[in-house]
Amino acid sequence: MAERAIPDATAIQRQFEAQFAADPNVVGIGLGANAAADGPAISVLVAEPPAAGALPERFGGLEVVVIVVGQIQPH
């Protein structure tokens, strides 16, 4: 992964957060590896599988990886 990729990915992640973090189904947003494991991707943790088209497959040139984790409860 290029050294410059992470700062660029972080900026894209912030843009993604501004657009999608208010969705009540989204419980977390971070950076992870893309499916090929050769570059960054936006990881989106959701409570339930999102409706078709609710989240993009790519954003700002990065793959969007959706992970269903269920509702997160404080302990």
Buried (B, 14 or more C-beta within 10 A) or exposed (E): EEEEEEEBBEEBBEEBBEEBEEBEBBBEBEBBBBEEEEBBBBBBBBBEEBEEEEBBEEBBEBBBBBEEEEEEEEE
